Amino acid sequence: MRSLRRKGTMCRTCGLATFREMQANTMVQGWWGPMSVVITPITLLINLASLSTIRRIPEPFSAGHRPPLNPGKSVFARPQGILGLIPLCLVLAVVLLAVIGMAAGSSEDDGAAPAVKVGACAGASSCVDPLSS
């Protein structure tokens, strides 16, 4: 697991290109560790805060020392973004199932019918314990 950060003075176009590249790479490469399953979704959300900062930068109005980077396709239009949706959906599904399971499990104490015991359907007189001799 590693954390990368690119600092520097960038125009809006270069910042957007850098964001898209790093976000797409995180979506593919960020899932390959036990703790990364928890950390990667948090990192993706933190990166969205960086995107809002990038969008507040004004468009470049004159040519700088070099031409701006090509921002390319949006994150989800890139192959990395599409592949990154698979583990992201799996993590969200596990979280959703855990929440549903906790909600369903907490309803047992609400006066539900008592649990059925083994052999109750055969009646007490015809029930034989296979473990007794």
Residue pairs with C-beta under 8 A, 6 or more apart in sequence:
1 33
1 35
1 36
1 39
3 43
4 22
6 18
6 22
10 18
10 57
11 57
11 59
11 60
11 64
11 68
12 54
12 55
12 57
12 58
12 59
12 60
13 59
13 60
13 68
13 69
13 71
14 68
14 69
15 54
15 57
16 54
16 55
16 71
17 68
17 69
17 70
17 71
17 72
18 69
19 47
19 50
19 51
19 54
20 71
20 72
20 73
20 74
20 75
20 78
21 72
22 47
23 44
23 47
23 51
23 75
23 81
24 75
24 78
24 80
24 81
24 84
25 80
26 40
26 43
26 44
26 47
26 84
27 44
27 75
27 80
27 81
27 83
27 84
27 85
27 88
28 80
28 83
28 84
30 36
30 39
30 40
30 43
30 44
30 84
31 37
31 40
31 84
31 87
37 87
37 91
40 87
41 88
41 91
44 88
60 68
72 78
74 81
75 81
76 82
76 85
119 127
